[in-house]
């Protein structure tokens, strides 16, 4: 068990990295899907750039949430900002688990949200005045990324206070 | 709540005044025309299709001409010009345009013609260039390409695939000597040759050459290639000149840009007028305009029309079946949010305007999600300065948008102070990095740090959510009271209020929940017991009444049970407000990350570069997130409780131009 405890910090860092990495990959794919669809609209009507850009950026937030979780975790375990303490195997595992909602939901929701965004960009191409409604559809998907972010934040902060 | 009352209006006037009267109506822009009277034997509509087609064509050519002008002599536009709005012109300028009308149409057509001739010249140029390319390998040949020989000799000019040398060529034609062969040019996959033989051997030579895949050149001419190439070059030069000339001519017409814009607007206005004209009912001497008018404008318009044209004006209240158009009336605080309501849907029949109530929450929710004093200040200042600089010429819609974001910015400043976020923790970072101050935080929060007490912040967010949802339910109550539907008020609102409030009281009396939410409330036991019974009674009430559209008792109870299940909807609605925490934290934590990264760099200059770039990015992303999610909370959680929309905005017959505003002379506050 003593040997395993050396790996606590590894698991915690792994969790932080996964949160930024996996949701970042998802957001990158999502934003690129939006960009491809948006570029098509812009060739027809460059004046729609502003609206299309907003829709394209919507799936980009998951990557930022992932970054957020990664940062909170890294500063909790003292990798950033100093004050590193001994992290037991169990605690490391807790951190890893706490990061997973953001990593997994972030990835999936970014891509699903991009699907909705692409469809909404199609709406903008035909009916630019319906921007408000078109924006809501992708925003609905984001709810679940936000819920995952919430749980990950609460869990990471909570695990910091655990005495295991 | 805040919608203007509409009235039906009928205007009866003499046909001789038709043009003047319609122009006046268009300038006033207070009547939305509708067909309210049916055609009969006396009153008929007239056909304006032909006239409208002319206007549409002119609009299209003005637009095309303007686009062409933009390509060949682009207009200089500053970055801020989109705030500026349309320029104003007076009625006199408008009336004077009639004299310039024909010449402007001609100018538009001339520009289009010129651009077409440019396109044609370019196509021609391309053709010449391709020909020149084909000729290039033959340039050293000094006889025409269609040379076939003399009386006694036969000549062959053409290409062989692949590279050949002279020896190999002679070898393959050795049976037909005497033959003279010249290689004009040779590249890797093509050899251009000229061969001469005596005429009686011509067929044999040709057959042998065919065997080597000989082909004649694809271009033929009766002049030597060099001469021909020279001709082509001259032709290319000619087209080049033609293009430049046409471009110059277009450039010279760039000064007419304003007139073309005016033509566009002028024809747009005329098109709108003729559309109305086409819907008018007309008899031999009379015509009737029918439509909707805001009640406040009705009397003055009626007075003016009867005074100027002797028209007879009749107004009446809208009928039950009418789809009355919607025109908002809000104070300066709420009015900026009308566009947000419109992007959901304007209020439908029997609904009231939710803008006012929404504005109480909108700015606050935005501020909570953006929640940084520095960012809020930048947002509010940027919008404020924009409003100040262009206050005279700015379009109404742009003004409202800027106002909305300015209020949002102010709310953001408020919440930023509450949670002590100033570009994240920038004051702390600067004071420790540059002044060696160890005492942080420099500025303590008025409420608390959300990062330190996330659970408390979550509770706070949900509490705001509950207030928001209750306000939505309250709006429903208001609507039902206005419709005097007191049964529904009791069944759909009072029962739900009772259930929710007592449910919350019961939940709060559980120690597990309060400790989790990090709040301390003590609910006295009697209150808790009463709450329990109220909750049960209300739940029963909901089960019994909420399925009341079904007559069959069993089905009715089932539907009631399903309605009670809607309480899970309230739960998810409240949880949805956790985004206030999540987005607020996202702003603050990312800002801190930026500050921390900047603090790792040595020296103040790299520090401030990272701070400025990083915070601009964070600002952009979060202002977008806050805007989108505030809208979502309003549209889904809040509107879901009481609002359907589906109305139609008031679109009066008026002046809907793109480039110019026609200014009316103002006298004593009323339009002259």
Interface residues (C-beta under 8 A of the other chain):
Chain A: X54 X57 X58 X60 X61 X64 X65 X67 X68 X71 X72 X80 X81 X130 X131 X132 X133 X135 X136 X139 X140 X142 X143 X146 X147 X149 X150 X153 X154 X157
Chain B: X340 X342 X343 X344 X454 X455 X458 X575 X576 X578 X579 X581 X582 X583 X585 X586 X589 X590 X593 X596 X621 X624 X625 X628 X629 X631 X632 X635 X636
